[in-house]
Amino acid sequence: MPHALITSKNKTSLALRILFYALGLLILALGITMNTKAGLGVSPLISVPYSISEIWAFNFGNATFVSYIVYVSIEFILRILRAKKIAGPPLPPGQKLSLALLMDGLQLPMSLIFTRFLNLFNGRIPNLTEDCAGTFWGSLPGRVLFLALAIILTGIGAALSMNMRIIPNPGDGVVLSIADFTVKNVGLTKNAVDLLSALITIAVGLLATGHLVGVGLGTILCVLGVGRVIAVFNRLTQKRVLALAGLPLPPGHF
């Protein structure tokens, strides 16, 4: 009987982990899509696929999926370089290259599902600058408020999905891989990747159209705001959510 109870409890915890993870991805996709609809500039990591989709009328979800394939490919390359001792620090003792690559590769099917969420919301949320002209939501205060809601949802979705420790978003995965490869702080690496993404977006916009596309006030607010939302949300809910999902608190949690 105790074994049956333990098994039942574990199954419930796993089901809750999957539920929280899926809910996090859904909220994250909604927040990212709302971000693109405010017309004030988007977060750096999605600014490249967003600018490409806007300039060349390419499907936003598909453009994002292509960018995620690039991120996962970078993870593969860095992992192999470390395993072959060509560059970077060696892999942790006992970590098999094949298993590590498999776990990295699982980000691709997850990304395909996630980007379908993006397309779903993208087709249903209006563009505030074009579709809501003459209304409050089309005004600058309305767009800033809409962007603030987008940042809040993005932070909540990112926190929920990351806390379940199932499959990371490729944007987070590539940052962690680069940080491990360069032996640098994750926060510093995140800032560097964000800056590089923004510079690429600026270059694409200027070369293709002569003006900025996807980079603006919203880009800065996203960089500053999403991390703060994640921190506040975790402080308020992380302990309870992880307990429900049967997961331990991360190191350093008080």
Residue frames as qw, qx, qy, qz and C-alpha x, y, z in Angstrom:
[[0.000, 0.880, 0.475, 0.000, 0.00, 0.00, 0.00],
 [0.275, -0.791, 0.095, 0.538, 2.71, 2.60, 0.84],
 [0.384, -0.133, 0.606, 0.684, 4.38, 1.86, -2.51],
 [0.192, 0.612, 0.687, 0.341, 1.06, 2.42, -4.29],
 [0.132, -0.920, -0.279, 0.240, 0.58, 5.70, -2.43],
 [0.362, -0.584, 0.325, 0.650, 4.07, 6.87, -3.37],
 [0.345, 0.156, 0.702, 0.603, 3.54, 5.93, -7.01],
 [0.079, 0.791, 0.589, 0.147, 0.22, 7.75, -7.10],
 [0.240, -0.873, -0.067, 0.419, 1.79, 10.83, -5.52],
 [0.392, -0.348, 0.497, 0.692, 4.65, 10.79, -8.03],
 [0.273, 0.432, 0.713, 0.479, 2.23, 10.53, -10.94],
 [0.045, -0.906, -0.416, 0.071, 0.24, 13.47, -9.59],
 [0.337, -0.734, 0.169, 0.565, 3.42, 15.53, -9.20],
 [0.382, -0.055, 0.635, 0.669, 4.52, 14.71, -12.75],
 [0.169, 0.670, 0.662, 0.290, 1.09, 15.63, -14.11],
 [0.157, -0.929, -0.213, 0.258, 1.22, 18.96, -12.27],
 [0.411, -0.484, 0.381, 0.672, 4.74, 19.63, -13.61],
 [0.305, 0.248, 0.696, 0.601, 3.55, 19.06, -17.16],
 [0.013, 0.827, 0.556, 0.081, 0.45, 21.19, -16.55],
 [0.266, -0.856, -0.017, 0.444, 2.42, 24.10, -15.09],
 [0.421, -0.263, 0.531, 0.687, 5.00, 23.79, -17.89],
 [0.237, 0.472, 0.695, 0.488, 2.35, 23.87, -20.64],
 [0.098, -0.908, -0.398, 0.088, 0.56, 26.75, -18.92],
 [0.378, -0.679, 0.173, 0.604, 3.84, 28.64, -18.68],
 [0.360, 0.011, 0.619, 0.697, 4.54, 28.18, -22.39],
 [0.107, 0.702, 0.647, 0.279, 1.02, 29.33, -23.26],
 [0.214, -0.917, -0.201, 0.270, 1.32, 32.47, -21.11],
 [0.436, -0.467, 0.368, 0.675, 4.83, 33.12, -22.47],
 [0.319, 0.293, 0.665, 0.608, 3.58, 32.89, -26.06],
 [0.016, -0.861, -0.499, -0.096, 0.72, 35.28, -25.25],
 [0.341, -0.824, 0.001, 0.454, 3.09, 37.78, -23.64],
 [0.430, -0.231, 0.506, 0.711, 5.56, 37.66, -26.53],
 [0.231, 0.518, 0.664, 0.487, 2.79, 38.11, -29.11],
 [0.134, -0.921, -0.353, 0.097, 1.31, 41.06, -27.19],
 [0.448, -0.596, 0.205, 0.634, 4.80, 42.54, -27.08],
 [0.358, 0.063, 0.595, 0.717, 4.99, 42.50, -30.89],
 [0.075, 0.693, 0.646, 0.311, 1.53, 44.10, -31.23],
 [0.260, -0.809, -0.269, 0.453, 2.29, 47.20, -29.13],
 [0.525, 0.751, 0.141, 0.374, 4.50, 48.67, -31.86],
 [0.257, -0.943, 0.202, -0.065, 7.09, 49.96, -29.41],
 [0.274, 0.610, -0.734, 0.117, 9.90, 47.48, -30.02],
 [0.934, -0.206, -0.219, -0.191, 10.19, 43.85, -28.95],
 [0.699, -0.615, 0.352, 0.098, 12.50, 41.93, -26.64],
 [0.046, 0.710, -0.617, -0.337, 16.01, 41.37, -28.07],
 [0.379, -0.166, 0.902, 0.121, 15.90, 37.58, -28.48],
 [0.490, 0.514, 0.704, 0.023, 12.78, 37.68, -30.67],
 [0.157, 0.794, -0.046, -0.585, 13.69, 40.95, -32.38],
 [0.090, -0.367, 0.743, 0.553, 15.60, 39.20, -35.19],
 [0.161, 0.302, 0.909, 0.239, 12.78, 36.84, -36.30],
 [0.155, 0.758, 0.501, -0.388, 10.24, 39.62, -35.73],
 [0.069, 0.696, -0.250, -0.669, 12.10, 42.10, -37.96],
 [0.093, -0.141, 0.856, 0.489, 12.51, 39.45, -40.66],
 [0.166, 0.494, 0.853, -0.016, 8.79, 38.59, -40.51],
 [0.126, 0.806, 0.288, -0.502, 7.84, 42.27, -40.72],
 [0.004, 0.615, -0.434, -0.659, 10.22, 43.25, -43.53],
 [0.146, 0.210, -0.832, -0.492, 9.69, 40.24, -45.78],
 [0.722, -0.054, -0.036, -0.689, 6.11, 39.33, -44.73],
 [0.473, 0.149, -0.867, 0.050, 7.29, 35.99, -43.36],
 [0.705, -0.528, -0.406, -0.242, 5.18, 34.08, -40.83],
 [0.206, -0.759, 0.430, -0.443, 6.28, 35.22, -37.34],
 [0.855, -0.344, 0.343, -0.181, 5.95, 31.79, -35.71],
 [0.929, 0.300, 0.045, 0.212, 7.92, 30.12, -38.50],
 [0.345, 0.765, -0.308, 0.448, 10.63, 32.80, -38.39],
 [0.475, -0.666, 0.440, -0.370, 10.92, 32.29, -34.63],
 [0.969, -0.091, 0.229, -0.032, 11.16, 28.52, -35.11],
 [0.750, 0.546, -0.148, 0.344, 14.04, 29.00, -37.58],
 [0.006, 0.773, -0.419, 0.477, 15.83, 31.19, -35.03],
 [0.758, -0.454, 0.382, -0.270, 15.33, 28.47, -32.41],
 [0.963, 0.221, 0.023, 0.150, 16.88, 25.91, -34.78],
 [0.431, 0.701, -0.321, 0.469, 19.93, 28.21, -34.99],
 [0.396, -0.685, 0.423, -0.442, 20.10, 28.46, -31.18],
 [0.929, -0.208, 0.283, -0.116, 19.92, 24.68, -30.72],
 [0.832, 0.469, -0.118, 0.273, 22.57, 24.20, -33.44],
 [0.113, 0.757, -0.429, 0.479, 24.87, 26.52, -31.49],
 [0.698, -0.493, 0.403, -0.329, 24.22, 24.42, -28.37],
 [0.985, 0.139, 0.080, 0.061, 25.15, 21.25, -30.32],
 [0.599, 0.646, -0.262, 0.394, 28.39, 22.80, -31.60],
 [0.160, -0.723, 0.465, -0.486, 29.48, 24.07, -28.19],
 [0.856, -0.322, 0.320, -0.246, 28.61, 20.75, -26.54],
 [0.944, 0.283, -0.009, 0.170, 30.63, 18.77, -29.12],
 [0.361, 0.736, -0.357, 0.448, 33.60, 21.13, -28.86],
 [0.443, -0.628, 0.479, -0.424, 33.65, 20.59, -25.11],
 [0.952, -0.112, 0.248, -0.142, 33.22, 16.81, -25.38],
 [0.859, 0.416, -0.054, 0.295, 36.03, 16.50, -27.95],
 [0.581, -0.635, 0.015, 0.509, 38.19, 18.82, -25.80],
 [0.521, 0.499, 0.270, 0.638, 38.70, 21.10, -28.79],
 [0.043, 0.419, -0.110, 0.900, 37.64, 24.24, -26.94],
 [0.571, -0.532, -0.033, -0.624, 35.96, 25.29, -23.73],
 [0.363, -0.414, 0.740, -0.387, 35.89, 23.39, -20.43],
 [0.194, 0.006, -0.965, -0.176, 35.27, 19.61, -20.48],
 [0.610, -0.412, -0.405, -0.542, 31.76, 18.28, -19.88],
 [0.542, -0.535, 0.446, -0.469, 30.91, 17.48, -16.25],
 [0.021, -0.276, 0.960, -0.035, 32.15, 14.04, -15.12],
 [0.309, 0.234, 0.894, -0.224, 29.70, 11.30, -16.02],
 [0.488, 0.612, 0.177, -0.596, 27.76, 13.38, -18.56],
 [0.589, 0.142, 0.697, 0.383, 27.40, 11.45, -21.82],
 [0.020, 0.261, -0.340, -0.903, 27.58, 13.48, -25.03],
 [0.152, -0.254, -0.822, -0.487, 24.80, 11.47, -26.72],
 [0.214, -0.632, -0.713, 0.215, 22.38, 12.05, -23.83],
 [0.145, -0.548, -0.126, 0.814, 23.29, 15.74, -23.61],
 [0.062, 0.107, -0.534, -0.836, 22.68, 16.20, -27.35],
 [0.180, -0.435, -0.851, -0.233, 19.37, 14.36, -27.08],
 [0.188, -0.668, -0.533, 0.483, 18.23, 16.68, -24.29],
 [0.049, -0.423, 0.173, 0.888, 19.29, 19.70, -26.36],
 [0.076, -0.077, -0.751, -0.651, 17.48, 18.28, -29.39],
 [0.084, -0.553, -0.821, 0.115, 14.21, 17.95, -27.45],
 [0.002, -0.522, -0.176, 0.835, 14.04, 21.74, -27.53],
 [0.078, 0.090, -0.590, -0.799, 13.10, 21.52, -31.22],
 [0.222, -0.448, -0.819, -0.282, 9.74, 19.69, -30.90],
 [0.216, -0.633, -0.518, 0.533, 8.96, 21.90, -27.91],
 [0.073, -0.378, 0.156, 0.910, 9.79, 24.95, -30.03],
 [0.101, -0.189, -0.738, -0.640, 7.53, 23.77, -32.83],
 [0.249, -0.629, -0.735, 0.044, 4.60, 23.56, -30.42],
 [0.250, -0.592, -0.264, 0.719, 5.50, 26.88, -28.82],
 [0.043, -0.214, 0.353, 0.910, 5.71, 28.71, -32.14],
 [0.146, -0.434, -0.781, -0.425, 2.26, 27.34, -33.08],
 [0.246, -0.703, -0.537, 0.396, 1.00, 29.12, -29.97],
 [0.175, -0.417, 0.115, 0.884, 2.64, 32.27, -31.31],
 [0.056, -0.120, -0.654, -0.745, 0.79, 31.90, -34.62],
 [0.208, -0.585, -0.783, -0.028, -2.48, 31.23, -32.80],
 [0.217, -0.726, -0.339, 0.558, -2.24, 34.44, -30.77],
 [0.202, -0.270, 0.336, 0.879, -0.72, 36.42, -33.64],
 [0.048, -0.298, -0.720, -0.625, -3.81, 35.81, -35.75],
 [0.302, -0.680, -0.665, -0.066, -6.21, 36.91, -33.02],
 [0.347, -0.683, -0.222, 0.603, -4.57, 39.92, -31.34],
 [0.413, 0.871, 0.208, 0.164, -4.86, 43.17, -33.32],
 [0.568, 0.147, -0.057, 0.808, -1.92, 45.38, -34.20],
 [0.176, -0.737, -0.433, 0.489, -2.46, 48.43, -32.00],
 [0.142, -0.451, 0.213, 0.855, -0.82, 50.97, -34.31],
 [0.114, 0.006, -0.671, -0.733, -2.86, 49.90, -37.35],
 [0.302, -0.400, -0.823, -0.267, -6.04, 48.20, -36.18],
 [0.348, -0.674, -0.569, 0.318, -6.74, 50.33, -33.10],
 [0.250, 0.137, 0.064, 0.956, -5.95, 53.81, -34.47],
 [0.298, -0.442, -0.208, -0.820, -8.23, 56.44, -32.95],
 [0.759, -0.525, -0.346, -0.168, -8.91, 54.38, -29.81],
 [0.489, -0.803, 0.323, -0.105, -7.26, 54.39, -26.39],
 [0.876, -0.200, 0.379, 0.219, -5.31, 51.21, -27.20],
 [0.692, 0.544, 0.178, 0.440, -3.95, 52.85, -30.33],
 [0.047, -0.958, 0.141, -0.246, -2.66, 55.87, -28.38],
 [0.391, 0.524, -0.636, 0.409, 0.80, 56.01, -26.82],
 [0.404, -0.379, 0.594, -0.583, -0.50, 55.57, -23.22],
 [0.911, 0.046, 0.135, -0.387, -2.63, 52.60, -24.33],
 [0.806, 0.432, -0.396, 0.086, 0.26, 50.97, -26.16],
 [0.114, 0.529, -0.678, 0.498, 2.57, 51.45, -23.16],
 [0.652, -0.234, 0.467, -0.550, -0.06, 49.88, -20.88],
 [0.943, 0.236, -0.079, -0.218, -0.48, 46.99, -23.33],
 [0.566, 0.533, -0.567, 0.273, 3.30, 46.55, -23.40],
 [0.243, -0.469, 0.643, -0.555, 3.41, 46.51, -19.59],
 [0.864, -0.045, 0.281, -0.415, 0.80, 43.72, -19.57],
 [0.851, 0.429, -0.303, -0.007, 2.87, 41.87, -22.17],
 [0.251, 0.572, -0.662, 0.413, 6.02, 42.13, -20.03],
 [0.547, -0.322, 0.551, -0.542, 4.16, 40.85, -16.96],
 [0.941, 0.145, 0.113, -0.283, 2.76, 37.87, -18.87],
 [0.679, 0.553, -0.462, 0.141, 6.15, 37.13, -20.45],
 [0.018, -0.536, 0.696, -0.477, 7.83, 37.09, -17.03],
 [0.723, -0.163, 0.460, -0.489, 5.14, 34.88, -15.47],
 [0.927, 0.318, -0.075, -0.182, 5.22, 32.44, -18.38],
 [0.506, 0.588, -0.578, 0.254, 9.02, 32.26, -18.37],
 [0.268, -0.464, 0.672, -0.512, 9.11, 31.68, -14.60],
 [0.850, -0.027, 0.317, -0.419, 6.49, 28.92, -14.68],
 [0.895, 0.401, -0.192, -0.046, 8.07, 27.02, -17.56],
 [0.367, 0.609, -0.611, 0.349, 11.66, 27.36, -16.28],
 [0.436, -0.451, 0.581, -0.519, 10.74, 26.35, -12.73],
 [0.939, 0.024, 0.155, -0.307, 9.35, 23.00, -13.94],
 [0.243, -0.600, 0.734, 0.205, 12.83, 22.05, -15.26],
 [0.837, 0.290, 0.457, -0.080, 11.55, 20.00, -18.19],
 [0.653, 0.330, 0.337, 0.593, 12.83, 21.42, -21.49],
 [0.178, -0.583, -0.080, 0.789, 14.26, 24.96, -21.62],
 [0.475, 0.850, 0.157, -0.166, 13.22, 27.50, -24.19],
 [0.803, 0.298, 0.079, 0.510, 16.02, 27.59, -26.83],
 [0.112, 0.857, -0.093, 0.495, 16.60, 31.28, -26.04],
 [0.585, -0.720, 0.316, -0.200, 17.42, 30.32, -22.45],
 [0.963, -0.061, 0.197, 0.173, 19.20, 27.14, -23.54],
 [0.666, 0.563, -0.048, 0.486, 21.67, 28.93, -25.80],
 [0.142, -0.853, 0.260, -0.429, 22.47, 31.47, -23.08],
 [0.797, -0.506, 0.318, -0.092, 23.21, 28.68, -20.60],
 [0.926, 0.201, 0.133, 0.291, 25.35, 26.83, -23.18],
 [0.420, 0.737, -0.144, 0.510, 27.41, 29.92, -23.99],
 [0.404, -0.792, 0.295, -0.350, 27.82, 30.71, -20.29],
 [0.915, -0.289, 0.276, 0.058, 29.05, 27.15, -19.62],
 [0.819, 0.418, 0.073, 0.385, 31.38, 27.25, -22.64],
 [0.288, 0.727, -0.171, 0.599, 32.92, 30.63, -21.76],
 [0.554, -0.329, -0.578, 0.501, 32.76, 30.05, -17.98],
 [0.004, -0.255, 0.054, -0.965, 31.00, 33.39, -17.58],
 [0.237, 0.243, 0.628, -0.701, 28.14, 34.53, -15.37],
 [0.238, 0.488, 0.814, 0.207, 24.72, 33.65, -16.84],
 [0.069, 0.869, 0.345, -0.349, 23.43, 37.19, -16.30],
 [0.119, -0.662, 0.388, 0.630, 26.40, 38.72, -18.10],
 [0.245, 0.012, 0.847, 0.471, 26.04, 36.20, -20.94],
 [0.210, 0.684, 0.696, -0.052, 22.33, 36.99, -21.22],
 [0.028, 0.862, 0.046, -0.504, 23.14, 40.70, -21.53],
 [0.177, -0.450, 0.630, 0.607, 25.74, 39.99, -24.23],
 [0.243, 0.278, 0.876, 0.309, 23.34, 37.79, -26.24],
 [0.150, 0.813, 0.505, -0.247, 20.58, 40.41, -25.92],
 [0.045, -0.774, 0.207, 0.596, 22.96, 43.14, -27.12],
 [0.208, -0.201, 0.785, 0.548, 24.14, 41.06, -30.09],
 [0.237, 0.514, 0.818, 0.105, 20.54, 40.23, -31.04],
 [0.099, 0.871, 0.282, -0.390, 19.55, 43.90, -30.88],
 [0.114, -0.625, 0.449, 0.628, 22.56, 44.91, -33.03],
 [0.246, 0.082, 0.865, 0.429, 21.68, 42.28, -35.64],
 [0.188, 0.713, 0.671, -0.079, 18.08, 43.54, -35.71],
 [0.003, 0.840, -0.011, -0.543, 19.24, 47.15, -36.09],
 [0.176, -0.391, 0.668, 0.608, 21.54, 46.14, -38.96],
 [0.249, 0.335, 0.872, 0.257, 18.80, 44.14, -40.71],
 [0.139, 0.818, 0.496, -0.256, 16.31, 47.00, -40.40],
 [0.038, -0.792, 0.191, 0.579, 18.68, 49.70, -41.60],
 [0.202, -0.267, 0.763, 0.552, 20.05, 47.68, -44.52],
 [0.185, 0.368, 0.879, 0.240, 16.65, 46.43, -45.71],
 [0.021, 0.813, 0.573, 0.099, 14.42, 49.45, -45.05],
 [0.271, 0.528, -0.068, 0.802, 16.61, 52.37, -43.99],
 [0.388, -0.567, 0.222, -0.692, 15.00, 52.56, -40.55],
 [0.139, -0.225, 0.882, -0.390, 14.69, 50.56, -37.32],
 [0.721, -0.146, -0.436, -0.518, 12.29, 47.61, -37.25],
 [0.829, -0.287, -0.480, 0.005, 11.46, 45.84, -33.99],
 [0.569, -0.141, -0.398, 0.706, 13.82, 47.85, -31.78],
 [0.105, -0.674, -0.124, -0.721, 12.65, 50.75, -29.63],
 [0.342, -0.504, 0.409, -0.679, 11.48, 51.77, -26.18],
 [0.918, -0.181, -0.003, -0.353, 9.78, 48.40, -25.75],
 [0.806, 0.284, -0.452, 0.255, 13.10, 46.61, -26.24],
 [0.148, 0.440, -0.547, 0.697, 14.65, 48.46, -23.31],
 [0.608, -0.332, 0.254, -0.676, 11.56, 47.97, -21.13],
 [0.954, 0.003, -0.245, -0.172, 11.56, 44.24, -21.88],
 [0.611, 0.338, -0.554, 0.454, 15.22, 43.88, -20.93],
 [0.054, -0.354, 0.512, -0.781, 14.62, 45.70, -17.65],
 [0.625, -0.205, 0.152, -0.738, 11.14, 44.41, -16.88],
 [0.858, 0.016, -0.450, -0.247, 10.96, 40.70, -17.65],
 [0.530, 0.174, -0.697, 0.450, 13.70, 39.76, -15.20],
 [0.171, -0.202, 0.467, -0.844, 12.07, 41.80, -12.45],
 [0.761, -0.096, -0.107, -0.633, 8.71, 40.14, -13.07],
 [0.788, 0.082, -0.609, 0.039, 10.32, 36.70, -12.87],
 [0.279, 0.197, -0.661, 0.668, 11.98, 37.62, -9.56],
 [0.408, -0.146, 0.310, -0.847, 8.76, 38.98, -8.01],
 [0.824, -0.015, -0.299, -0.481, 6.61, 36.11, -9.29],
 [0.688, 0.112, -0.683, 0.217, 9.05, 33.54, -7.92],
 [0.053, 0.203, -0.600, 0.772, 9.20, 35.28, -4.57],
 [0.562, -0.077, 0.188, -0.802, 5.40, 35.20, -4.31],
 [0.889, 0.103, -0.018, -0.446, 4.63, 31.77, -5.75],
 [0.490, 0.490, -0.720, -0.037, 7.74, 29.63, -6.34],
 [0.156, -0.264, 0.860, -0.407, 7.73, 27.79, -3.01],
 [0.659, 0.181, 0.493, -0.539, 4.08, 26.75, -3.31],
 [0.741, 0.510, -0.229, -0.372, 4.22, 25.87, -7.01],
 [0.353, 0.485, -0.798, 0.054, 7.37, 23.74, -6.65],
 [0.336, -0.140, 0.812, -0.456, 5.87, 21.95, -3.64],
 [0.759, 0.317, 0.252, -0.510, 2.74, 21.10, -5.65],
 [0.715, 0.562, -0.375, -0.183, 4.92, 19.80, -8.49],
 [0.951, -0.279, 0.066, 0.116, 7.05, 17.74, -6.11],
 [0.647, 0.537, -0.175, 0.513, 10.23, 19.68, -6.88],
 [0.590, -0.472, -0.276, 0.594, 12.85, 20.96, -4.40],
 [0.026, 0.982, 0.046, -0.184, 13.56, 24.63, -3.97],
 [0.687, 0.584, -0.174, 0.395, 16.58, 25.87, -5.97],
 [0.645, -0.211, -0.289, 0.675, 19.84, 26.70, -4.12],
 [0.187, 0.069, -0.059, 0.978, 19.81, 30.14, -2.55],
 [0.354, -0.555, -0.464, -0.593, 16.02, 30.28, -2.11],
 [0.081, 0.022, -0.652, 0.753, 14.93, 31.77, 1.19]]
